């Protein structure tokens, strides 16, 4: 497979994203006004609730089996390593660059969260069907490539909608609290009759007064017991225990809530149907009695990538008008995703191969390596839209990242094939 044919193959999915984004950008202009801010938010919620879970379920239930899930055990670990290494590098970059508060979580997400879905679904089968492909017979390679890519997309989506979703949610909450604190600090004291005494009787001092005022006294001359003081100390201990248990409950509730997000539910149900033969036969195949369900879900899932990309283009218009991003942030993301992470990937896969942890299939190893090289996930744009923070900046960062990805994916794909063959 020559360099230029490889360049063309690797560039196709990137060009598709950029072209559809351009359509979305045109639709969001004042001339057409078809993708207004409110329209994008509503469409984004539909993508989150209906389209994305349908895409994940349809892909998983059709292509993944229990035997493959067991034999591909290293792929989830590999995806986890990409998130951990990318997150650490993004955190270091954030501490060095010191971006605006609402961009810190976005910077880390861009470095840690790769597009493990539609990019692989396009690139891997395309490489299999190209002449001179080093991965064997075309039809067999394409079938295996789709299975690897689907499994990557499913587990990657699970990580995105847990780790990245929580990362951006926390970043948005911190930024909102910061804005509220700044607003309240500028508000004048409207209590005209407030004085030092009234402030002393409020807040923490009031709690202390409630504790030390005695309710009764002992009649003994030797001792005077203050029951309310003892009661106050006990109540403080109870409060500490109660606060710890409430925090633990909140954490578990938050984890359960993230797992119950529609994309994660799509992943879980897809794994169950794919791994259970009798469930799979109910909905998958020409003779399946409930095949209309799979067909309907597939139809919904097909709308995911176009809608996400159109929203991305609509946000890009606002981003080019309003967003002010330091060039160093763009450079940092490109360096992490296209220079450092691919090198980390080569070291990890080489070590795993030497330890005998990977199957002998070079296509499987190629997919593992590509996972370190893909551009940032477009789902990050969906999350920024959901939390209403950094939408414009996210679109600009994704635009530059995908422009660089055309060259990075081509160059690294050539290196990976050379290493594997």
Residue, then its C-alpha position, 0 to 999 in steps of 0.5 A: x500500500x503506497x504512501x499516497x493511497x494510505x494518505x487518501x484512505x486516512x484523510x477520507x474520514x477527516x475530510x468527511x467530518x470537515x465537509x459536514x461541519x462546513x454544511x453545519x456552519x453555513x446552516x448556522x449563519x444569519x443568512x440561513x439561520x437553520x441551526x440557531x443556538x436553541x436549535x443546536x441544544x435541542x438537537x444535541x439532546x436528541x443525539x444524547x438520548x436517542x441517536x448515540x445509544x442506538x448507534x452503540x447498541x446496533x453496532x455491538x449487538x451485531x458484531x460482538x460475541x462472548x468469545x470475542x469479548x473474552x479474547x479481546x480482553x486487552x483492548x479495554x485495558x489499552x483504551x484505559x491507558x490512552x485515557x489515563x496517559x492523555x489525562x495526565x498529559x492534559x493535566x500537566x499542560x493545563x498547569x503549565x499553560x493556565x487556561x481560563x477556568x472554563x477551558x481547563x476541563x476541556x483541555x484535559x478532555x481533548x488530550x485524554x478522549x480520542x475518537x474511538x468510533x467513526x474514525x476507526x469504522x471508516x479507516x480500518x475497513x478502508x485499509x483492508x480493502x486497499x490493494x497491497x494491504x498487509x492484513x490478509x484477504x480483503x473480505x476477512x480483514x474487513x469483517x474482523x476490522x469492523x468487529x474490532x472497530x465496533x468493540x472499540x467504539x462501544x467501550x470507548x463510548x462507555x469511558x467517554x460517557x463516564x470519565x469525560x462526562x464527569x470531567x466536563x460536568x465538574x469543570x462546569x460546576x466549578x466555573x459556575x460556582x466561581x462566577x456566582x462567587x464573583x457576582x456575590x462579592x460585588x454585591x453591596x450589603x443591603x442590611x442597613x441596620x447590620x452591625x458588628x453584633x448582628x454579624x457576631x450572632x450569625x454563622x458559625x458563632x451562632x452554632x457555638x452559642x447553641x452548644x454552650x448554653x446549659x439547659x440545667x445545672x446539677x445541685x451538687x456543690x462539687x460539680x456543675x455539669x453542662x448537658x448541652x455542651x456534652x450534647x453538642x460534642x456528641x452531635x458534632x461527632x454524629x454530624x461528621x459520621x452523617x456527612x461522611x455517609x452522605x458523601x459516600x451515598x452521593x458518590x455512589x448515586x452519582x456513579x449510578x447516574x452516570x452508568x444510567x446515561x443513555x449512551x452507557x445503557x446502549x453499551x450495556x444492553x448491546x454487550x448483553x445481546x451480543x454475548x447472549x446467543x438466544x437474545x442475538x438470534x431474536x433481533x439479528x439476522x434475516x430470519x430473526x423474529x424481532x429483526x424490525x427492532x434492530x432495523x429501527x435502532x440501526x436507522x436511529x443510530x445512522x443519524x448520530x454522526x451527521x447530527x453531531x458533525x452539523x452541531x459541531x459546524x454550527x458551534x464553529x461559526x460562533x467560535x470563530x466569531x467569539x472564541x479567543x484561544x491561545x495558540x499554545x493550547x492548540x499546539x499542546x493538544x496536537x503535541x499530546x495527541x499526535x506526538x506523545x501518545x503514539x509513542x506511548x502506544x508503540x511502547x505499550x504494544x511492544x511490551x504487551x507483545x513481548x509478554x505474550x498478552x496479545x493475539x497473533x493477529x497484526x490487524x488487532x495490534x494495528x487497531x490498538x496502535x491507532x487508538x493512540x493516534x485518533x483526533x479528539x472525540x466529537x462527543x466532547x462537543x455534545x457535552x459542552x453543549x449539554x453543560x453550556x460551557x466552552x462550546x465555541x472554544x471546543x469547536x475551534x479546537x476540534x477544527x484544528x485537531x482534525x486538520x492536523x489529524x489528516x497528516x498525523x494519521x497518515x504518517x503514523x499508520x505508515x509507521x505502524x504497518x511497517x512495525x507490524x509487517 
